[in-house]
Amino acid sequence: AIISISLPPEQVDVNIHPAKTEIKFQNEHIVFGAVQRAIRQALIELAPVPKIEEVATAYVSPPSAPRLWTSAGGGDRPATSPSPTYPTPVVSLPLLRVLGQLASDYIVAEGPDGLYLIDQHAAHERVLYEKIKQQRSGQKVEVQGLLEPVTFEVNPKQDAVLKSHYEDLAQFGFSIEPFGDRTYLVRTVPALLHNKDWVGMVRELLDSLSGGDWVESIAISIACHSAVRAGQSLTDDEMRELLRQLEQVTMPHTCPHGRPTMIHLSSGQLKREFGRS
Ligand SMILES: [Zn+2]
């Protein structure tokens, strides 16, 4: 794969290495963020719904997005290099009927062609992530005012990050203002995080980030912390509602981290496994 980066010449210093094997970007974090965004987008758009036989090979170790490229064998897509232009994905879910919940982690559902196992956390994360991004770009973020403003103390490293980014957080519904030495006052939080551990979320975010795409990271983090957890038992109605919402998102097959939201065991595979074909 090739990533082509265009930027104004004055943004690049080419005179830092005699043989020009290295260059220096004036705004390194902007370039880093753009590259990160492009790669994530490309990987997510190309991720197919993994079939059961792929899952065993492709997801034995903690899955990382790049491995989705190499899921050879049994896939819908040949494992050759994808063409350099990525069409807007047209993915939609078949109508799914909830059969039940497995291990308080997965929704078991029947589709027109076999069985689907849906990771409830990953699926909900995808639904919320798209909602959060939409609300932010439409400047219609639902916020929750706190009855009492909460003071929020940070360590020096977190302080440095927060100082330059509390306005990014504000776009998602966090009203955070400086309130003395390494202390901030929080007046509102995103409505999705009401009654959730948003303090833990913000700390985690501040610790995990030094560069990269802030807006993207904040959206993913809010989605992750407000989604149903693994291990949470769901009623039939809740499961049906989640699948209905998943049917309406633009990329239902992967969570915003790039992991699959579901795996599919087709009728053909079932027949084969039972020796009936
Ligand atoms: Zn998560």
py3Dmol code that shows the C-alpha trace and the ligand (Angstrom):
import py3Dmol

protein = """\
ATOM      1  CA  ALA A   1       0.000   0.000   0.000  1.00  0.00           C
ATOM      2  CA  ILE A   2       1.083   3.570  -0.610  1.00  0.00           C
ATOM      3  CA  ILE A   3       0.236   6.641   1.407  1.00  0.00           C
ATOM      4  CA  SER A   4       0.670   9.867  -0.505  1.00  0.00           C
ATOM      5  CA  ILE A   5       1.071  12.962   1.657  1.00  0.00           C
ATOM      6  CA  SER A   6       0.810  16.415   0.062  1.00  0.00           C
ATOM      7  CA  LEU A   7       1.640  19.504   2.046  1.00  0.00           C
ATOM      8  CA  PRO A   8       2.911  23.036   1.420  1.00  0.00           C
ATOM      9  CA  PRO A   9       6.712  23.106   0.824  1.00  0.00           C
ATOM     10  CA  GLU A  10       7.289  25.516   3.706  1.00  0.00           C
ATOM     11  CA  GLN A  11       5.935  22.856   6.074  1.00  0.00           C
ATOM     12  CA  VAL A  12       8.886  20.563   5.325  1.00  0.00           C
ATOM     13  CA  ASP A  13      12.558  21.052   6.135  1.00  0.00           C
ATOM     14  CA  VAL A  14      14.613  18.911   3.734  1.00  0.00           C
ATOM     15  CA  ASN A  15      17.984  20.191   4.912  1.00  0.00           C
ATOM     16  CA  ILE A  16      18.449  18.188   8.064  1.00  0.00           C
ATOM     17  CA  HIS A  17      20.199  15.181   6.520  1.00  0.00           C
ATOM     18  CA  PRO A  18      23.113  15.357   4.012  1.00  0.00           C
ATOM     19  CA  ALA A  19      21.742  12.482   1.900  1.00  0.00           C
ATOM     20  CA  LYS A  20      18.109  13.589   2.426  1.00  0.00           C
ATOM     21  CA  THR A  21      17.095  10.244   3.837  1.00  0.00           C
ATOM     22  CA  GLU A  22      15.284  12.138   6.577  1.00  0.00           C
ATOM     23  CA  ILE A  23      13.139  15.242   6.528  1.00  0.00           C
ATOM     24  CA  LYS A  24      11.537  17.301   9.247  1.00  0.00           C
ATOM     25  CA  PHE A  25       7.861  18.268   9.336  1.00  0.00           C
ATOM     26  CA  GLN A  26       7.042  21.635  10.885  1.00  0.00           C
ATOM     27  CA  ASN A  27       3.816  20.264  12.357  1.00  0.00           C
ATOM     28  CA  GLU A  28       4.616  16.660  12.974  1.00  0.00           C
ATOM     29  CA  HIS A  29       1.427  15.898  14.911  1.00  0.00           C
ATOM     30  CA  ILE A  30      -0.801  17.037  12.034  1.00  0.00           C
ATOM     31  CA  VAL A  31       1.001  14.711   9.612  1.00  0.00           C
ATOM     32  CA  PHE A  32       0.903  11.893  12.161  1.00  0.00           C
ATOM     33  CA  GLY A  33      -2.822  12.402  12.695  1.00  0.00           C
ATOM     34  CA  ALA A  34      -3.573  12.448   8.967  1.00  0.00           C
ATOM     35  CA  VAL A  35      -1.615   9.238   8.346  1.00  0.00           C
ATOM     36  CA  GLN A  36      -3.239   7.519  11.315  1.00  0.00           C
ATOM     37  CA  ARG A  37      -6.702   8.540  10.113  1.00  0.00           C
ATOM     38  CA  ALA A  38      -6.063   7.350   6.550  1.00  0.00           C
ATOM     39  CA  ILE A  39      -4.771   3.957   7.661  1.00  0.00           C
ATOM     40  CA  ARG A  40      -7.548   3.366  10.151  1.00  0.00           C
ATOM     41  CA  GLN A  41     -10.179   4.334   7.589  1.00  0.00           C
ATOM     42  CA  ALA A  42      -8.700   2.046   4.919  1.00  0.00           C
ATOM     43  CA  LEU A  43      -8.444  -0.924   7.270  1.00  0.00           C
ATOM     44  CA  ILE A  44     -11.945  -0.529   8.617  1.00  0.00           C
ATOM     45  CA  GLU A  45     -13.506  -0.137   5.184  1.00  0.00           C
ATOM     46  CA  LEU A  46     -11.847  -3.285   3.913  1.00  0.00           C
ATOM     47  CA  ALA A  47     -12.648  -5.468   6.877  1.00  0.00           C
ATOM     48  CA  PRO A  48     -15.044  -8.248   5.853  1.00  0.00           C
ATOM     49  CA  VAL A  49     -17.266 -10.149   8.261  1.00  0.00           C
ATOM     50  CA  PRO A  50     -14.933 -12.941   9.298  1.00  0.00           C
ATOM     51  CA  LYS A  51     -16.148 -16.456   8.644  1.00  0.00           C
ATOM     52  CA  ILE A  52     -15.771 -19.051  11.370  1.00  0.00           C
ATOM     53  CA  GLU A  53     -12.801 -20.828   9.750  1.00  0.00           C
ATOM     54  CA  GLU A  54     -10.972 -17.509   9.400  1.00  0.00           C
ATOM     55  CA  VAL A  55     -11.608 -16.588  12.952  1.00  0.00           C
ATOM     56  CA  ALA A  56      -9.557 -19.473  14.247  1.00  0.00           C
ATOM     57  CA  THR A  57      -6.509 -18.335  12.316  1.00  0.00           C
ATOM     58  CA  ALA A  58      -6.999 -14.601  12.194  1.00  0.00           C
ATOM     59  CA  TYR A  59      -7.972 -13.949  15.785  1.00  0.00           C
ATOM     60  CA  VAL A  60      -6.085 -16.392  17.982  1.00  0.00           C
ATOM     61  CA  SER A  61      -3.876 -13.680  19.427  1.00  0.00           C
ATOM     62  CA  PRO A  62      -5.180 -10.294  20.547  1.00  0.00           C
ATOM     63  CA  PRO A  63      -6.481  -9.058  17.224  1.00  0.00           C
ATOM     64  CA  SER A  64      -4.984  -5.996  15.657  1.00  0.00           C
ATOM     65  CA  ALA A  65      -6.471  -4.243  12.691  1.00  0.00           C
ATOM     66  CA  PRO A  66      -3.655  -4.937  10.182  1.00  0.00           C
ATOM     67  CA  ARG A  67      -4.210  -8.703  10.432  1.00  0.00           C
ATOM     68  CA  LEU A  68      -7.570  -8.261   8.776  1.00  0.00           C
ATOM     69  CA  TRP A  69      -5.650  -7.670   5.547  1.00  0.00           C
ATOM     70  CA  THR A  70      -4.097 -11.083   5.566  1.00  0.00           C
ATOM     71  CA  SER A  71      -7.077 -13.249   6.428  1.00  0.00           C
ATOM     72  CA  ALA A  72      -6.468 -15.673   3.589  1.00  0.00           C
ATOM     73  CA  GLY A  73      -8.632 -18.663   2.815  1.00  0.00           C
ATOM     74  CA  GLY A  74     -12.394 -18.770   3.032  1.00  0.00           C
ATOM     75  CA  GLY A  75     -12.753 -15.013   2.706  1.00  0.00           C
ATOM     76  CA  ASP A  76     -15.004 -13.283   0.251  1.00  0.00           C
ATOM     77  CA  ARG A  77     -12.119 -11.205  -0.946  1.00  0.00           C
ATOM     78  CA  PRO A  78      -8.917 -12.555  -2.516  1.00  0.00           C
ATOM     79  CA  ALA A  79      -5.873 -11.947  -0.340  1.00  0.00           C
ATOM     80  CA  THR A  80      -4.073 -10.039  -3.072  1.00  0.00           C
ATOM     81  CA  SER A  81      -3.269  -6.369  -2.667  1.00  0.00           C
ATOM     82  CA  PRO A  82      -6.402  -4.279  -2.724  1.00  0.00           C
ATOM     83  CA  SER A  83      -6.716  -1.684  -5.447  1.00  0.00           C
ATOM     84  CA  PRO A  84      -5.457   1.725  -4.335  1.00  0.00           C
ATOM     85  CA  THR A  85      -8.822   3.433  -4.579  1.00  0.00           C
ATOM     86  CA  TYR A  86     -11.283   2.518  -1.875  1.00  0.00           C
ATOM     87  CA  PRO A  87     -14.921   2.787  -2.826  1.00  0.00           C
ATOM     88  CA  THR A  88     -17.284   3.970  -0.147  1.00  0.00           C
ATOM     89  CA  PRO A  89     -18.330   0.742   1.504  1.00  0.00           C
ATOM     90  CA  VAL A  90     -21.843  -0.404   0.874  1.00  0.00           C
ATOM     91  CA  VAL A  91     -22.310  -2.817   3.696  1.00  0.00           C
ATOM     92  CA  SER A  92     -25.589  -3.659   5.220  1.00  0.00           C
ATOM     93  CA  LEU A  93     -26.675  -6.258   7.662  1.00  0.00           C
ATOM     94  CA  PRO A  94     -29.164  -8.950   6.791  1.00  0.00           C
ATOM     95  CA  LEU A  95     -32.252  -9.004   8.982  1.00  0.00           C
ATOM     96  CA  LEU A  96     -31.280 -10.808  12.135  1.00  0.00           C
ATOM     97  CA  ARG A  97     -33.515 -12.597  14.616  1.00  0.00           C
ATOM     98  CA  VAL A  98     -32.261 -12.786  18.187  1.00  0.00           C
ATOM     99  CA  LEU A  99     -32.015 -16.337  19.529  1.00  0.00           C
ATOM    100  CA  GLY A 100     -30.409 -15.528  22.851  1.00  0.00           C
ATOM    101  CA  GLN A 101     -27.308 -14.401  24.690  1.00  0.00           C
ATOM    102  CA  LEU A 102     -24.146 -16.424  25.144  1.00  0.00           C
ATOM    103  CA  ALA A 103     -21.928 -16.077  28.223  1.00  0.00           C
ATOM    104  CA  SER A 104     -23.322 -12.565  28.825  1.00  0.00           C
ATOM    105  CA  ASP A 105     -20.936 -11.445  26.076  1.00  0.00           C
ATOM    106  CA  TYR A 106     -22.445 -12.338  22.724  1.00  0.00           C
ATOM    107  CA  ILE A 107     -25.796 -12.093  21.021  1.00  0.00           C
ATOM    108  CA  VAL A 108     -26.704 -15.245  19.113  1.00  0.00           C
ATOM    109  CA  ALA A 109     -28.828 -14.455  16.069  1.00  0.00           C
ATOM    110  CA  GLU A 110     -30.204 -16.179  13.013  1.00  0.00           C
ATOM    111  CA  GLY A 111     -29.952 -14.582   9.572  1.00  0.00           C
ATOM    112  CA  PRO A 112     -31.159 -15.637   6.108  1.00  0.00           C
ATOM    113  CA  ASP A 113     -27.947 -17.654   5.688  1.00  0.00           C
ATOM    114  CA  GLY A 114     -26.987 -19.201   8.973  1.00  0.00           C
ATOM    115  CA  LEU A 115     -25.870 -18.129  12.399  1.00  0.00           C
ATOM    116  CA  TYR A 116     -24.382 -14.859  13.623  1.00  0.00           C
ATOM    117  CA  LEU A 117     -22.494 -14.286  16.852  1.00  0.00           C
ATOM    118  CA  ILE A 118     -22.390 -10.604  17.723  1.00  0.00           C
ATOM    119  CA  ASP A 119     -19.996  -9.123  20.260  1.00  0.00           C
ATOM    120  CA  GLN A 120     -22.379  -6.936  22.264  1.00  0.00           C
ATOM    121  CA  HIS A 121     -19.741  -4.457  23.443  1.00  0.00           C
ATOM    122  CA  ALA A 122     -18.094  -4.036  20.041  1.00  0.00           C
ATOM    123  CA  ALA A 123     -21.469  -3.687  18.310  1.00  0.00           C
ATOM    124  CA  HIS A 124     -22.767  -1.090  20.751  1.00  0.00           C
ATOM    125  CA  GLU A 125     -19.445   0.744  20.548  1.00  0.00           C
ATOM    126  CA  ARG A 126     -19.862   1.042  16.765  1.00  0.00           C
ATOM    127  CA  VAL A 127     -23.425   2.347  17.142  1.00  0.00           C
ATOM    128  CA  LEU A 128     -22.431   4.951  19.736  1.00  0.00           C
ATOM    129  CA  TYR A 129     -19.262   5.967  17.901  1.00  0.00           C
ATOM    130  CA  GLU A 130     -21.202   6.900  14.765  1.00  0.00           C
ATOM    131  CA  LYS A 131     -23.810   8.721  16.841  1.00  0.00           C
ATOM    132  CA  ILE A 132     -21.123  10.666  18.728  1.00  0.00           C
ATOM    133  CA  LYS A 133     -19.347  11.700  15.525  1.00  0.00           C
ATOM    134  CA  GLN A 134     -22.628  12.768  13.942  1.00  0.00           C
ATOM    135  CA  GLN A 135     -23.665  14.814  16.952  1.00  0.00           C
ATOM    136  CA  ARG A 136     -20.293  16.521  17.070  1.00  0.00           C
ATOM    137  CA  SER A 137     -20.190  17.436  13.396  1.00  0.00           C
ATOM    138  CA  GLY A 138     -23.774  18.710  13.600  1.00  0.00           C
ATOM    139  CA  GLN A 139     -22.891  20.539  16.840  1.00  0.00           C
ATOM    140  CA  LYS A 140     -25.802  18.769  18.496  1.00  0.00           C
ATOM    141  CA  VAL A 141     -23.934  17.034  21.278  1.00  0.00           C
ATOM    142  CA  GLU A 142     -26.181  15.945  24.132  1.00  0.00           C
ATOM    143  CA  VAL A 143     -24.636  17.128  27.385  1.00  0.00           C
ATOM    144  CA  GLN A 144     -25.414  16.410  30.994  1.00  0.00           C
ATOM    145  CA  GLY A 145     -24.919  19.211  33.508  1.00  0.00           C
ATOM    146  CA  LEU A 146     -23.472  18.070  36.823  1.00  0.00           C
ATOM    147  CA  LEU A 147     -25.493  19.022  39.912  1.00  0.00           C
ATOM    148  CA  GLU A 148     -22.287  20.175  41.549  1.00  0.00           C
ATOM    149  CA  PRO A 149     -19.240  21.048  39.440  1.00  0.00           C
ATOM    150  CA  VAL A 150     -16.564  18.430  40.018  1.00  0.00           C
ATOM    151  CA  THR A 151     -12.955  19.402  40.656  1.00  0.00           C
ATOM    152  CA  PHE A 152     -10.547  17.263  38.761  1.00  0.00           C
ATOM    153  CA  GLU A 153      -6.901  17.032  39.759  1.00  0.00           C
ATOM    154  CA  VAL A 154      -4.276  15.821  37.308  1.00  0.00           C
ATOM    155  CA  ASN A 155      -0.600  14.893  37.424  1.00  0.00           C
ATOM    156  CA  PRO A 156       1.949  17.091  35.603  1.00  0.00           C
ATOM    157  CA  LYS A 157       1.970  14.936  32.465  1.00  0.00           C
ATOM    158  CA  GLN A 158      -1.837  14.835  32.260  1.00  0.00           C
ATOM    159  CA  ASP A 159      -1.877  18.568  32.942  1.00  0.00           C
ATOM    160  CA  ALA A 160       0.327  19.301  29.934  1.00  0.00           C
ATOM    161  CA  VAL A 161      -1.948  17.284  27.646  1.00  0.00           C
ATOM    162  CA  LEU A 162      -5.175  18.670  29.080  1.00  0.00           C
ATOM    163  CA  LYS A 163      -3.966  22.288  28.852  1.00  0.00           C
ATOM    164  CA  SER A 164      -3.753  22.073  25.093  1.00  0.00           C
ATOM    165  CA  HIS A 165      -6.821  19.903  24.554  1.00  0.00           C
ATOM    166  CA  TYR A 166      -9.700  20.816  26.816  1.00  0.00           C
ATOM    167  CA  GLU A 167     -11.284  22.631  23.898  1.00  0.00           C
ATOM    168  CA  ASP A 168     -11.294  19.405  21.879  1.00  0.00           C
ATOM    169  CA  LEU A 169     -13.040  17.748  24.804  1.00  0.00           C
ATOM    170  CA  ALA A 170     -15.548  20.617  24.901  1.00  0.00           C
ATOM    171  CA  GLN A 171     -16.697  19.738  21.372  1.00  0.00           C
ATOM    172  CA  PHE A 172     -17.866  16.413  22.772  1.00  0.00           C
ATOM    173  CA  GLY A 173     -19.724  17.876  25.742  1.00  0.00           C
ATOM    174  CA  PHE A 174     -17.062  18.138  28.434  1.00  0.00           C
ATOM    175  CA  SER A 175     -17.031  21.606  29.912  1.00  0.00           C
ATOM    176  CA  ILE A 176     -13.648  21.672  31.645  1.00  0.00           C
ATOM    177  CA  GLU A 177     -12.024  24.879  32.833  1.00  0.00           C
ATOM    178  CA  PRO A 178      -8.719  25.574  34.599  1.00  0.00           C
ATOM    179  CA  PHE A 179      -9.197  26.008  38.340  1.00  0.00           C
ATOM    180  CA  GLY A 180      -5.833  26.633  39.941  1.00  0.00           C
ATOM    181  CA  ASP A 181      -2.712  24.556  40.027  1.00  0.00           C
ATOM    182  CA  ARG A 182      -3.154  21.292  38.070  1.00  0.00           C
ATOM    183  CA  THR A 183      -6.826  21.405  38.970  1.00  0.00           C
ATOM    184  CA  TYR A 184      -9.788  21.738  36.640  1.00  0.00           C
ATOM    185  CA  LEU A 185     -13.479  22.292  37.157  1.00  0.00           C
ATOM    186  CA  VAL A 186     -15.893  20.071  35.237  1.00  0.00           C
ATOM    187  CA  ARG A 187     -19.428  21.416  34.756  1.00  0.00           C
ATOM    188  CA  THR A 188     -20.885  19.185  32.052  1.00  0.00           C
ATOM    189  CA  VAL A 189     -20.096  15.774  30.576  1.00  0.00           C
ATOM    190  CA  PRO A 190     -21.410  14.015  27.443  1.00  0.00           C
ATOM    191  CA  ALA A 191     -24.921  12.734  28.246  1.00  0.00           C
ATOM    192  CA  LEU A 192     -23.824   9.229  27.226  1.00  0.00           C
ATOM    193  CA  LEU A 193     -21.328   9.180  30.084  1.00  0.00           C
ATOM    194  CA  HIS A 194     -23.806  10.252  32.753  1.00  0.00           C
ATOM    195  CA  ASN A 195     -23.504   7.757  35.633  1.00  0.00           C
ATOM    196  CA  LYS A 196     -20.447   6.205  33.988  1.00  0.00           C
ATOM    197  CA  ASP A 197     -16.856   6.509  35.114  1.00  0.00           C
ATOM    198  CA  TRP A 198     -16.050   9.583  33.041  1.00  0.00           C
ATOM    199  CA  VAL A 199     -13.245  10.603  35.420  1.00  0.00           C
ATOM    200  CA  GLY A 200     -11.499   7.316  34.684  1.00  0.00           C
ATOM    201  CA  MET A 201     -12.146   7.780  30.985  1.00  0.00           C
ATOM    202  CA  VAL A 202     -10.592  11.253  30.859  1.00  0.00           C
ATOM    203  CA  ARG A 203      -7.552  10.114  32.846  1.00  0.00           C
ATOM    204  CA  GLU A 204      -7.060   7.137  30.566  1.00  0.00           C
ATOM    205  CA  LEU A 205      -7.349   9.407  27.539  1.00  0.00           C
ATOM    206  CA  LEU A 206      -4.828  11.911  28.904  1.00  0.00           C
ATOM    207  CA  ASP A 207      -2.384   9.111  29.716  1.00  0.00           C
ATOM    208  CA  SER A 208      -2.681   7.370  26.382  1.00  0.00           C
ATOM    209  CA  LEU A 209      -2.241  10.345  24.111  1.00  0.00           C
ATOM    210  CA  SER A 210       0.719  12.376  23.123  1.00  0.00           C
ATOM    211  CA  GLY A 211       0.047  12.969  19.443  1.00  0.00           C
ATOM    212  CA  GLY A 212      -2.253  11.555  16.827  1.00  0.00           C
ATOM    213  CA  ASP A 213      -5.835  12.266  16.033  1.00  0.00           C
ATOM    214  CA  TRP A 214      -7.411  13.671  19.168  1.00  0.00           C
ATOM    215  CA  VAL A 215     -10.918  14.030  17.878  1.00  0.00           C
ATOM    216  CA  GLU A 216     -10.932  10.409  16.756  1.00  0.00           C
ATOM    217  CA  SER A 217      -9.469   9.174  20.027  1.00  0.00           C
ATOM    218  CA  ILE A 218     -11.977  11.105  22.120  1.00  0.00           C
ATOM    219  CA  ALA A 219     -14.914   9.763  20.086  1.00  0.00           C
ATOM    220  CA  ILE A 220     -13.663   6.176  20.407  1.00  0.00           C
ATOM    221  CA  SER A 221     -13.025   6.572  24.106  1.00  0.00           C
ATOM    222  CA  ILE A 222     -16.495   7.969  24.845  1.00  0.00           C
ATOM    223  CA  ALA A 223     -18.079   5.181  22.778  1.00  0.00           C
ATOM    224  CA  CYS A 224     -16.052   2.511  24.578  1.00  0.00           C
ATOM    225  CA  HIS A 225     -16.886   3.805  28.044  1.00  0.00           C
ATOM    226  CA  SER A 226     -20.589   4.281  27.427  1.00  0.00           C
ATOM    227  CA  ALA A 227     -21.245   1.022  25.542  1.00  0.00           C
ATOM    228  CA  VAL A 228     -22.697  -2.059  27.250  1.00  0.00           C
ATOM    229  CA  ARG A 229     -19.922  -4.055  28.834  1.00  0.00           C
ATOM    230  CA  ALA A 230     -18.938  -7.601  28.101  1.00  0.00           C
ATOM    231  CA  GLY A 231     -20.410  -9.751  30.853  1.00  0.00           C
ATOM    232  CA  GLN A 232     -23.578  -7.679  31.147  1.00  0.00           C
ATOM    233  CA  SER A 233     -26.753  -9.682  30.700  1.00  0.00           C
ATOM    234  CA  LEU A 234     -29.252  -8.189  28.274  1.00  0.00           C
ATOM    235  CA  THR A 235     -32.980  -8.720  27.878  1.00  0.00           C
ATOM    236  CA  ASP A 236     -34.405  -9.895  24.561  1.00  0.00           C
ATOM    237  CA  ASP A 237     -35.747  -6.400  23.945  1.00  0.00           C
ATOM    238  CA  GLU A 238     -32.348  -4.834  24.595  1.00  0.00           C
ATOM    239  CA  MET A 239     -30.682  -7.269  22.199  1.00  0.00           C
ATOM    240  CA  ARG A 240     -33.293  -6.637  19.498  1.00  0.00           C
ATOM    241  CA  GLU A 241     -32.880  -2.888  19.941  1.00  0.00           C
ATOM    242  CA  LEU A 242     -29.096  -3.139  19.667  1.00  0.00           C
ATOM    243  CA  LEU A 243     -29.324  -5.135  16.424  1.00  0.00           C
ATOM    244  CA  ARG A 244     -31.874  -2.678  15.038  1.00  0.00           C
ATOM    245  CA  GLN A 245     -29.447   0.173  15.742  1.00  0.00           C
ATOM    246  CA  LEU A 246     -26.556  -1.789  14.262  1.00  0.00           C
ATOM    247  CA  GLU A 247     -28.550  -2.216  11.041  1.00  0.00           C
ATOM    248  CA  GLN A 248     -28.554   1.566  10.655  1.00  0.00           C
ATOM    249  CA  VAL A 249     -24.846   2.352  10.985  1.00  0.00           C
ATOM    250  CA  THR A 250     -22.566   2.771   7.984  1.00  0.00           C
ATOM    251  CA  MET A 251     -19.958   0.206   9.042  1.00  0.00           C
ATOM    252  CA  PRO A 252     -21.704  -2.467  11.089  1.00  0.00           C
ATOM    253  CA  HIS A 253     -18.995  -5.114  10.718  1.00  0.00           C
ATOM    254  CA  THR A 254     -16.227  -3.553  12.783  1.00  0.00           C
ATOM    255  CA  CYS A 255     -15.954  -1.652  16.035  1.00  0.00           C
ATOM    256  CA  PRO A 256     -14.148   1.709  15.932  1.00  0.00           C
ATOM    257  CA  HIS A 257     -10.938  -0.005  17.099  1.00  0.00           C
ATOM    258  CA  GLY A 258     -11.097  -2.137  13.939  1.00  0.00           C
ATOM    259  CA  ARG A 259     -12.096  -5.405  15.584  1.00  0.00           C
ATOM    260  CA  PRO A 260     -14.995  -7.440  14.187  1.00  0.00           C
ATOM    261  CA  THR A 261     -18.439  -6.901  15.705  1.00  0.00           C
ATOM    262  CA  MET A 262     -19.679 -10.263  14.498  1.00  0.00           C
ATOM    263  CA  ILE A 263     -18.770 -13.618  13.051  1.00  0.00           C
ATOM    264  CA  HIS A 264     -20.905 -15.605  10.665  1.00  0.00           C
ATOM    265  CA  LEU A 265     -21.405 -19.362  10.393  1.00  0.00           C
ATOM    266  CA  SER A 266     -23.185 -19.911   7.079  1.00  0.00           C
ATOM    267  CA  SER A 267     -25.765 -22.612   6.382  1.00  0.00           C
ATOM    268  CA  GLY A 268     -23.259 -24.199   3.975  1.00  0.00           C
ATOM    269  CA  GLN A 269     -20.596 -24.369   6.663  1.00  0.00           C
ATOM    270  CA  LEU A 270     -23.049 -25.890   9.123  1.00  0.00           C
ATOM    271  CA  LYS A 271     -23.947 -28.581   6.578  1.00  0.00           C
ATOM    272  CA  ARG A 272     -20.295 -29.310   5.909  1.00  0.00           C
ATOM    273  CA  GLU A 273     -19.410 -29.480   9.593  1.00  0.00           C
ATOM    274  CA  PHE A 274     -22.225 -31.985  10.179  1.00  0.00           C
ATOM    275  CA  GLY A 275     -21.153 -34.025   7.150  1.00  0.00           C
ATOM    276  CA  ARG A 276     -24.450 -33.437   5.365  1.00  0.00           C
ATOM    277  CA  SER A 277     -23.209 -31.949   2.097  1.00  0.00           C
TER     278      SER A 277
END
"""
ligand_1 = """\
1
ZN
Zn -14.369 -0.918 23.992
"""
view = py3Dmol.view(width=600, height=400)
view.addModel(protein, "pdb")
view.setStyle({"model": 0}, {"cartoon": {"style": "trace"}})
view.addModel(ligand_1, "xyz")
view.setStyle({"model": 1}, {"stick": {}})
view.zoomTo()
view.show()
